[in-house]
Amino acid sequence: MNEKIIVALDFPSKQVVESFINKFELGKDDSIAFVKLGMELFYAEGPEMIEYLKDKGLKVFLDLKVHDIPNTAAGAIRSLAKYGVDILNVHASGGIEMMRRANDALKSENASAKLIGVTQLTSTDEAMMNNELGIAGSVEDAVLRLASNCKAAGLDGIVSSPLEVPRIKAELGQEFLTVCPGVRLVTNSNDDQKRISTPEEAFANGCDYIVMGRAITQADDPASTFAKITNLIPS
Ligand code: C5P
């Protein structure tokens, strides 16, 4: 079950990552196995960070949320594909053509890597989406529309909040991957996240993977917090 919990390494440097990783006994069933490398760390340390994490035996989700014209997005994904990560992502709002070309570029370099589309960020609520972004209707409908575009483009799945997963699975199929941030323990603050669930609710809703950052990385004892979360989840 530990591979289903992807830990977001939102840290500023390799040094901080090393001291975090050293708190875990890697390889144990209740220790971390899958991590997310996002913009903060990748922009600070570069691709060397991927090698470091893979050498530790960890699976890597490279969360760079590529979003550009189709030719540039496909080129970016082709460049990233050579690092051998397990999951990469694009912004679904880049459109079907952008996603299709990015997916083709990825699969031609690394057939087993998954490409997923970010639907609406979990920091977005309905008022912000309607009033600032000018997208009418409910967040759930907007997420479903973007998720269907991801499927039409041939992507392996999406990023959404756990709240939208039951409809995504019902409408787009059980095998369409759902990777869900916005997960908090009942004792945590929500921080900047708006559409949140607990780990138990997220898996009950059908999430394939949950992404958890601060609830684990800022915990007094990250290793025991992670182990507790793995035990909360039915196998
Ligand atoms: O600390 P927290 O658990 O809120 O971290 C969530 C992680 O998931 C962050 O790294 C954030 O960039 C990422 N993420 C997100 N919402 C999305 C896509 C990614 O929160 N839609």
Boltz pocket constraint, residues with backbone or C-beta under 6 A from the ligand:
constraints:
  - pocket:
      binder: B
      contacts: [[A, 8], [A, 10], [A, 38], [A, 63], [A, 118], [A, 119], [A, 120], [A, 121], [A, 122], [A, 123], [A, 159], [A, 160], [A, 181], [A, 182], [A, 183], [A, 190], [A, 191], [A, 193], [A, 211], [A, 212], [A, 213], [A, 214], [A, 215]]
      max_distance: 6.0
